[in-house]
Amino acid sequence: MSDNDEKNKSGSFLLKIESIRKQTLAFSMYLKPDDVIVALNNEVFTFGEELLTEKLNDVFQEGKKSLLTIYRNNTFFDIVVPKSLGCKFSTTSKEETQEVQNLFLKKKITDLDELKEYTVMRDLRNNYEFIEKSNSVLAGLFPPAWLAYEQKWWVLSFFTTLCFLLLSINTWAFLIGWLIICIYCYKAQINLMLSFSALSGKAFSMKIATKDIHEAQKTIRELNPKAKFKYSKLEDPVKEEDQDENKKLNNNVAEEEKALV
């Protein structure tokens, strides 16, 4: 029996992602190697890979979803998963397990049914955008108002121009076109928002489940202090110049300590 098998059998170590294959749930959830699986449905999980896979698959067969708590770069975040992750795991050391468990005790616990799922998009300048995984009734009732609320001005301009063209041709053509667009916007609004974000130069960054957009922004800021948001209650992000100065200062301090030794 390998060391990892012995650790898993003892039930006292957390699972850590070792590698991720393409076309797996872990890959589509934008998880990373060294991410630690801390809890399943808000309960610390130290029972090994086999039992985790079994529990996630059992929930999948019931048509339900599970809540996983991930620990990355000293930050906890939650994700909603429908089935097993499909990645290769290792285990944390005894010291790391104890440290993460102690930190998890301080984490605010929120039930699965109270959380909202977000897909996080970002560009090279650390501008972030959150796409909520839920349908807005406004998109189906009055698409122009939905586009204005989401601030997709160029799409709104195109939509308005199209409506005027249809109206100039025939009233019935306008009404039929309006109905088709309303249905399409309601059914495909999440994919539309993802496409609009991608066209603006953003790429998929991660998926996250939080109680509201403010908590989502707070988590992303903890993971990336340089993260910028269009609207936020948080303080201004760390500037790259400030971060470079801090690195230089830390390097100077380290060099002075070595010199003293």
C-alpha positions as CSV (number, residue, x, y, z in Angstrom):
1,M,0.0,0.0,0.0
2,S,1.4,3.4,-0.9
3,D,1.9,6.3,1.5
4,N,-1.1,8.2,0.0
5,D,-3.3,5.1,0.5
6,E,-2.3,4.9,4.1
7,K,-3.0,8.5,4.6
8,N,-6.4,8.3,3.0
9,K,-7.3,5.2,5.0
10,S,-6.5,6.9,8.2
11,G,-9.1,9.6,7.4
12,S,-7.0,12.5,8.8
13,F,-5.6,14.2,5.6
14,L,-7.1,16.5,3.1
15,L,-7.1,15.9,-0.6
16,K,-4.9,18.1,-2.8
17,I,-5.2,18.2,-6.6
18,E,-2.1,16.8,-8.2
19,S,-2.9,17.0,-11.9
20,I,-6.0,17.8,-14.0
21,R,-6.8,16.2,-17.3
22,K,-8.7,18.0,-20.1
23,Q,-12.4,17.2,-20.6
24,T,-12.9,16.6,-16.9
25,L,-15.2,18.6,-14.5
26,A,-12.1,19.9,-12.7
27,F,-10.8,21.4,-15.9
28,S,-14.2,23.0,-16.8
29,M,-14.4,24.4,-13.3
30,Y,-10.9,26.0,-13.7
31,L,-9.4,24.3,-10.7
32,K,-5.6,24.2,-10.4
33,P,-3.0,21.8,-9.2
34,D,-2.3,22.3,-5.5
35,D,-5.9,23.3,-4.8
36,V,-7.0,21.6,-1.6
37,I,-10.4,20.1,-1.2
38,V,-11.3,21.2,2.3
39,A,-15.0,20.4,2.8
40,L,-18.0,18.7,1.2
41,N,-21.3,20.4,1.9
42,N,-19.7,22.6,4.6
43,E,-18.2,19.6,6.5
44,V,-14.5,19.0,6.6
45,F,-13.7,16.0,4.3
46,T,-10.7,13.8,5.3
47,F,-11.9,10.4,4.0
48,G,-10.0,10.0,0.8
49,E,-10.4,10.1,-2.9
50,E,-12.5,7.0,-3.3
51,L,-15.2,8.1,-0.9
52,L,-15.3,11.6,-2.3
53,T,-15.9,10.3,-5.8
54,E,-18.5,7.9,-4.5
55,K,-20.4,10.6,-2.7
56,L,-20.3,13.1,-5.6
57,N,-21.5,10.4,-8.0
58,D,-24.3,9.4,-5.7
59,V,-25.6,13.0,-5.6
60,F,-25.3,13.2,-9.4
61,Q,-27.5,10.1,-9.8
62,E,-30.1,11.8,-7.5
63,G,-30.1,14.8,-9.9
64,K,-28.7,17.1,-7.2
65,K,-25.5,19.1,-6.7
66,S,-22.8,19.3,-4.1
67,L,-20.9,22.1,-2.5
68,L,-17.1,21.9,-2.4
69,T,-14.9,24.3,-0.4
70,I,-11.5,24.9,-2.0
71,Y,-8.4,26.3,-0.4
72,R,-6.0,28.2,-2.7
73,N,-3.3,30.7,-1.9
74,N,-4.5,31.1,1.7
75,T,-8.0,31.8,0.5
76,F,-11.2,29.7,0.8
77,F,-13.9,29.7,-1.9
78,D,-16.9,27.5,-2.7
79,I,-17.9,25.8,-6.0
80,V,-21.0,23.9,-6.9
81,V,-20.3,20.6,-8.6
82,P,-22.8,18.1,-10.2
83,K,-20.5,15.1,-10.2
84,S,-16.9,13.9,-9.4
85,L,-14.0,16.1,-10.5
86,G,-12.1,13.5,-12.5
87,C,-8.6,14.6,-11.5
88,K,-5.7,13.0,-9.8
89,F,-5.2,13.7,-6.1
90,S,-2.4,13.6,-3.5
91,T,-2.8,14.4,0.2
92,T,-1.7,17.2,2.5
93,S,0.8,16.8,5.2
94,K,-0.2,16.5,8.8
95,E,0.9,20.0,9.6
96,E,-0.8,21.5,6.5
97,T,-4.0,19.6,7.3
98,Q,-4.2,20.9,10.8
99,E,-3.4,24.5,9.6
100,V,-6.1,24.5,6.9
101,Q,-8.7,22.9,9.3
102,N,-8.0,25.6,11.9
103,L,-8.5,28.3,9.3
104,F,-11.7,26.7,8.0
105,L,-13.2,27.0,11.5
106,K,-13.1,30.8,11.0
107,K,-14.8,30.7,7.6
108,K,-18.4,31.9,7.3
109,I,-20.6,29.0,6.4
110,T,-23.4,29.4,3.9
111,D,-25.9,26.7,2.8
112,L,-25.9,25.6,-0.9
113,D,-29.4,27.0,-1.5
114,E,-28.4,30.5,-0.4
115,L,-25.5,30.7,-2.9
116,K,-25.3,32.2,-6.4
117,E,-23.0,30.7,-9.0
118,Y,-20.7,33.0,-11.0
119,T,-18.4,32.5,-13.9
120,V,-15.4,34.8,-13.5
121,M,-13.9,36.5,-16.5
122,R,-10.7,38.6,-16.6
123,D,-8.4,40.3,-19.0
124,L,-4.7,40.9,-19.0
125,R,-5.1,44.2,-17.1
126,N,-6.8,42.4,-14.2
127,N,-10.3,43.7,-15.0
128,Y,-12.8,41.2,-13.8
129,E,-16.4,40.5,-14.7
130,F,-18.9,38.2,-13.0
131,I,-21.5,36.3,-15.0
132,E,-24.3,35.0,-12.8
133,K,-25.7,31.6,-13.6
134,S,-29.3,32.5,-13.5
135,N,-31.9,33.9,-16.0
136,S,-33.2,37.4,-15.7
137,V,-36.8,37.9,-16.5
138,L,-36.0,41.4,-17.8
139,A,-34.0,39.8,-20.7
140,G,-37.2,38.1,-22.0
141,L,-39.7,40.9,-21.3
142,F,-37.7,43.9,-22.6
143,P,-34.2,43.1,-24.0
144,P,-33.2,46.7,-24.5
145,A,-33.6,47.4,-20.8
146,W,-31.6,44.2,-20.0
147,L,-28.8,45.3,-22.3
148,A,-28.7,48.8,-20.8
149,Y,-28.6,47.3,-17.3
150,E,-25.7,45.1,-18.3
151,Q,-24.1,48.1,-20.0
152,K,-23.7,46.4,-23.4
153,W,-24.1,49.6,-25.3
154,W,-22.8,48.5,-28.7
155,V,-25.2,45.5,-28.7
156,L,-28.0,47.8,-27.6
157,S,-27.2,50.1,-30.6
158,F,-27.3,47.2,-33.0
159,F,-30.6,45.9,-31.5
160,T,-32.2,49.3,-31.7
161,T,-31.1,49.7,-35.4
162,L,-32.5,46.2,-36.2
163,C,-35.8,47.1,-34.6
164,F,-36.1,50.3,-36.6
165,L,-35.3,48.4,-39.8
166,L,-38.0,45.8,-39.1
167,L,-40.5,48.5,-38.2
168,S,-39.8,50.4,-41.4
169,I,-40.5,47.2,-43.4
170,N,-43.6,46.0,-41.8
171,T,-45.3,46.1,-38.4
172,W,-45.9,42.4,-38.4
173,A,-42.2,41.8,-39.2
174,F,-41.3,44.0,-36.2
175,L,-43.6,42.1,-33.8
176,I,-42.4,38.7,-35.0
177,G,-38.8,39.8,-34.8
178,W,-39.3,41.3,-31.3
179,L,-40.9,38.0,-30.1
180,I,-38.1,35.9,-31.5
181,I,-35.4,38.2,-29.9
182,C,-37.2,38.2,-26.5
183,I,-37.3,34.4,-26.4
184,Y,-33.7,34.1,-27.6
185,C,-32.4,36.6,-25.1
186,Y,-34.1,34.9,-22.2
187,K,-33.1,31.3,-23.2
188,A,-29.5,32.2,-24.2
189,Q,-28.7,35.1,-21.9
190,I,-25.9,33.4,-20.0
191,N,-24.1,32.3,-23.2
192,L,-24.7,35.8,-24.6
193,M,-23.1,37.5,-21.6
194,L,-20.1,35.1,-21.8
195,S,-19.7,35.9,-25.5
196,F,-19.9,39.6,-24.9
197,S,-17.3,39.4,-22.2
198,A,-15.0,37.3,-24.4
199,L,-15.4,39.8,-27.3
200,S,-14.2,42.6,-24.9
201,G,-10.9,40.7,-24.4
202,K,-11.7,38.7,-21.3
203,A,-11.0,35.0,-20.8
204,F,-12.4,32.4,-18.4
205,S,-10.7,32.6,-15.0
206,M,-12.6,30.5,-12.5
207,K,-16.0,29.6,-11.1
208,I,-17.2,30.5,-7.7
209,A,-20.3,30.3,-5.5
210,T,-21.0,33.1,-3.1
211,K,-24.0,34.7,-1.4
212,D,-23.8,37.9,-3.5
213,I,-21.6,39.8,-5.9
214,H,-19.8,41.7,-3.1
215,E,-18.6,38.4,-1.5
216,A,-17.5,37.2,-4.9
217,Q,-15.4,40.4,-5.5
218,K,-13.9,40.1,-2.0
219,T,-12.8,36.5,-2.7
220,I,-11.3,37.4,-6.0
221,R,-9.4,40.4,-4.4
222,E,-8.0,38.0,-1.8
223,L,-6.7,35.8,-4.6
224,N,-5.5,38.6,-6.7
225,P,-4.8,42.0,-4.8
226,K,-4.6,43.7,-8.2
227,A,-8.1,42.7,-9.3
228,K,-10.2,45.6,-10.6
229,F,-14.0,45.7,-10.8
230,K,-16.3,48.1,-12.6
231,Y,-18.5,48.7,-9.5
232,S,-17.3,47.7,-6.0
233,K,-17.5,48.6,-2.4
234,L,-14.0,47.4,-1.8
235,E,-11.0,49.6,-1.5
236,D,-8.8,50.3,-4.6
237,P,-6.7,47.4,-5.7
238,V,-2.9,47.2,-5.2
239,K,-1.0,48.9,-7.9
240,E,1.7,47.1,-9.8
241,E,4.2,49.8,-8.8
242,D,3.4,49.4,-5.1
243,Q,3.7,45.7,-5.4
244,D,7.1,46.0,-7.1
245,E,8.3,48.4,-4.4
246,N,7.2,45.9,-1.7
247,K,9.1,43.1,-3.5
248,K,12.2,45.2,-3.6
249,L,11.9,46.2,0.0
250,N,11.4,42.5,1.0
251,N,14.5,41.5,-1.0
252,N,16.5,44.3,0.6
253,V,15.5,43.1,4.1
254,A,16.3,39.5,3.2
255,E,19.8,40.5,1.9
256,E,20.5,42.6,5.0
257,E,19.5,39.6,7.2
258,K,21.8,37.3,5.3
259,A,24.6,39.9,5.6
260,L,24.1,40.1,9.4
261,V,24.3,36.3,9.6
